[in-house]
Amino acid sequence: MALRFMTSTFISTGRDYTLKGGRMEVEVRHRPVRYARLEIKPDGRIVVTAPEGFDVEAFIKKHERWLRNRLRELEEVRRESARGFPFFGEFYRLELGNVRKVELRDGKLILPAERERARKALKELLRDKVAALVTLYSVLMGVSPGKIYIRNQRTKWASCSSRGNLSFNLRLAALPEKLIEYVVIHELAHLRYLDHSRAFWRFVGRFYPDYGTARRELRRWWGVIEVNEGWRWLEGRE
């Protein structure tokens, strides 16, 4: 694994370093941080955030096995994403057309050609599913949520405000319904516990016992959406 390090306060080209495997470029960001951090972005970029003078080469070698495993996982995510446009857990060939709502025809998913209309159509479908789950589980869990919003969020699947309003990411429209169910339960649990304490997870577990698997699946689906061409268009990231 030959690593080209790009270093400085932001980015500049550095020399190559050699590790086992192939060639890969590492972006090093020097920041006044206490501990170095290694990340692999959904697009495959390797980023190290570290203080000035930090031994990046030794840091990378120490985490080489983890790095290679994560890159392998990312390649699997890319292959899955290439199956088509993910829509409620299934993959479809995406087509943009002169339609006002989402249509399924012969294995194709047809969205309005205008991006905002496409988002609106998906939000309407997602809102119906989410609202039904919120209604069901708010009774079972003994909580009283406020308003429900469907938003184009970039970092979270959902959030709960101090007023009890629930915001759900449009990306949930890509997920199987079982995972949407978990996200709803998770956010409703925050109406009882504002943190992620043991009591919070015990409460979640009463209504969704296999939440550990759901959390891992959500991380995988996030990666699929990040690299998916249809979702990149939908979110204006092309």
Buried (B, 14 or more C-beta within 10 A) or exposed (E): BEBBBBBEEEEEEBEEBEBEEEEBBBBBBBEEEEEBEBEBEBEEEBBBBBEEEBEBBEBBBEBBEEBBEBBEBBEEBBEBBEEBBBBBEBBBEBBBEEBEBBBEEEEBBBBBEEBEBBBBBBBEBBBEBBBEBBEEBBEEBEBEBEEBBBEEBEEBBBBBEEEBEBBBBBBBBBBBEEBBBBBBBBBBBBBEBEEEEEEBBEBBBEBBEEBEEBEEBBEEBBBBBBBBBBBBBBBEEE
